[in-house]
């Protein structure tokens, strides 16, 4: 890929990442303005949750449909799309209860067991897809070389995953059996935490592949996925990071909760960039210009 083509590709990508940043900041500012009004804050999270969830579904489904039936990467993006869709269903359940019975917490809702099943399935689909993705770069020969820097990044993400995941898992396991609603909420927490730990663990290899592919359009797919995983790391660590922010810990936790927006939207963006990269690969040479050969991996 020529330097000129690389510059054009990078320039065309920047506005997309800029749009994600704008959406993230808008959510954070709206949440900050609603910290003193719990119901309004819930509405802010609800509206942005719908928007980011829809973008995640749209992008991942677009990527899945770009591959032929039976293709390995169709399974990867199909799993991510299924996870995004089920996550949106979970949002819809909470959203319905928020508007239908605003004075009753969702933990007392008869919809809680339904959401438990949906969340577990969503995280199973996402984790399965991420494991397939990890196998993809190994099978294609794109495994990043082992260096001191890459090993340090691996160790850092592993420690971070354990640090944010083990306390949450311990707390959730302790709630099992205390009551029906507490048990169902604990199962939701366990499924979400295990999936997030897997995502965090894969940040290092995903960013490593992105660095190896630097200069081409496919690299941005991996950058978006890697940054998405990093956002989930900060989201899961909000209990520890919240006291470092100005204001009370509860307010800081609500602000860090908005990072879920970037995690979802960046995954959707990765899917859309994957679709765009494939579309460019299939264009005639005169129309597409110089592009890197498609390796079969995102």
C-alpha positions, -999 to 999 in steps of 0.1 A, spaced: 0 0 0 15 33 -10 21 61 14 -4 83 -4 -31 56 -3 -23 50 34 -27 87 41 -60 87 23 -72 57 43 -61 72 76 -78 105 68 -110 87 59 -110 68 92 -103 97 116 -138 112 114 -153 78 125 -132 77 156 -139 114 162 -176 106 161 -172 79 187 -153 104 209 -181 130 205 -207 105 214 -188 94 244 -183 130 256 -219 138 250 -230 108 272 -205 118 299 -216 154 300 -253 145 300 -247 121 328 -227 147 348 -256 172 344 -281 146 357 -261 133 388 -285 150 412 -316 135 395 -316 97 396 -345 92 372 -332 116 347 -298 99 349 -314 66 342 -331 81 312 -298 94 299 -282 60 302 -312 44 286 -313 67 256 -275 64 249 -277 27 256 -302 22 229 -282 43 205 -249 26 211 -265 -9 212 -281 -3 178 -248 9 163 -230 -22 177 -257 -45 161 -256 -26 128 -218 -27 125 -213 -64 135 -242 -76 113 -228 -56 84 -194 -74 89 -210 -108 92 -230 -104 60 -198 -94 41 -186 -130 43 -200 -160 25 -218 -187 44 -193 -211 59 -165 -186 60 -145 -187 92 -148 -149 98 -185 -151 92 -187 -172 124 -166 -147 143 -187 -117 133 -219 -137 135 -211 -145 171 -203 -108 178 -235 -98 161 -255 -123 181 -239 -110 213 -247 -74 203 -283 -82 195 -289 -101 227 -272 -72 246 -297 -49 230 -326 -71 240 -312 -69 276 -313 -31 272 -349 -33 259 -360 -53 290 -345 -27 314 -358 1 293 -394 -12 293 -394 -16 331 -379 18 336 -407 35 317 -435 11 327 -428 8 365 -403 36 372 -407 34 410 -398 -3 413 -362 -14 409 -355 -39 381 -342 -65 407 -379 -68 418 -391 -72 382 -406 -105 369 -384 -97 338 -352 -104 358 -350 -141 350 -356 -134 313 -328 -108 313 -306 -133 331 -310 -158 303 -305 -131 277 -273 -118 293 -258 -152 297 -264 -161 261 -251 -127 249 -218 -132 268 -215 -168 256 -218 -156 220 -193 -128 225 -168 -149 243 -171 -177 217 -165 -152 189 -135 -136 206 -119 -170 211 -124 -178 174 -109 -144 166 -78 -152 187 -75 -185 168 -78 -166 135 -46 -146 138 -27 -176 150 -39 -197 121 -32 -170 95 4 -165 106 -3 -130 120 7 -139 155 27 -109 168 63 -118 176 72 -122 213 91 -92 225 97 -76 259 71 -50 252 44 -74 240 51 -97 270 48 -67 293 15 -58 276 2 -94 280 12 -94 317 -4 -61 323 -37 -70 307 -37 -104 326 -32 -86 359 -58 -60 350 -83 -87 341 -77 -106 373 -77 -74 394 -111 -62 381 -127 -96 377 -118 -117 407 -134 -93 433 -166 -90 413 -167 -128 409 -161 -133 446 -189 -109 455 -213 -125 429 -206 -160 442 -213 -149 477 -247 -137 467 -257 -171 452 -285 -187 471 -293 -157 494 -326 -151 475 -341 -157 441 -335 -122 428 -300 -120 443 -291 -153 427 -303 -143 393 -285 -109 396 -253 -128 407 -255 -151 376 -258 -120 354 -227 -105 371 -207 -138 368 -215 -141 331 -207 -105 323 -175 -105 344 -161 -137 328 -168 -123 293 -153 -89 301 -122 -107 315 -118 -126 283 -121 -93 263 -95 -76 285 -71 -106 281 -74 -103 243 -66 -66 242 -28 -73 240 -29 -97 210 -55 -76 192 -34 -44 195 -4 -64 185 -20 -75 152 -32 -39 147 4 -28 150 16 -54 125 -10 -44 100 -3 -6 104 -7 14 73 -36 -5 59 -74 -3 63 -76 -37 80 -54 -24 108 -82 0 119 -105 -30 124 -81 -43 150 -74 -9 165 -112 -4 170 -116 -38 186 -86 -34 208 -97 1 221 -131 -13 226 -116 -40 249 -97 -13 268 -129 6 274 -144 -25 290 -113 -27 313 -119 9 326 -157 2 327 -152 -28 349 -126 -10 371 -150 19 378 -154 10 415 -116 15 420 -112 44 396 -143 64 408 -126 78 440 -99 93 418 -124 115 400 -136 148 414 -168 145 435 -181 115 454 -173 79 445 -209 72 435 -209 101 411 -175 91 396 -188 55 391 -218 68 372 -195 89 349 -173 58 343 -204 38 335 -207 59 304 -176 41 290 -200 13 280 -209 35 251 -174 35 236 -171 -2 242 -202 -9 221 -198 17 195 -162 8 188 -172 -28 182 -198 -17 158 -173 6 141 -149 -24 138 -176 -43 120 -183 -15 96 -146 -10 89 -143 -47 82 -171 -44 57 -156 -14 41 -122 -31 38 -138 -61 21 -158 -39 -3 -126 -21 -13 -109 -54 -19 -136 -65 -44 -134 -32 -64 -117 -32 -98 -80 -21 -95 -87 11 -115 -114 21 -90 -98 9 -57 -62 19 -63 -34 3 -44 -46 -17 -15 -30 -44 6 -39 -80 -3 -66 -95 18 -52 -120 42 -85 -136 53 -83 -120 87 -98 -87 100 
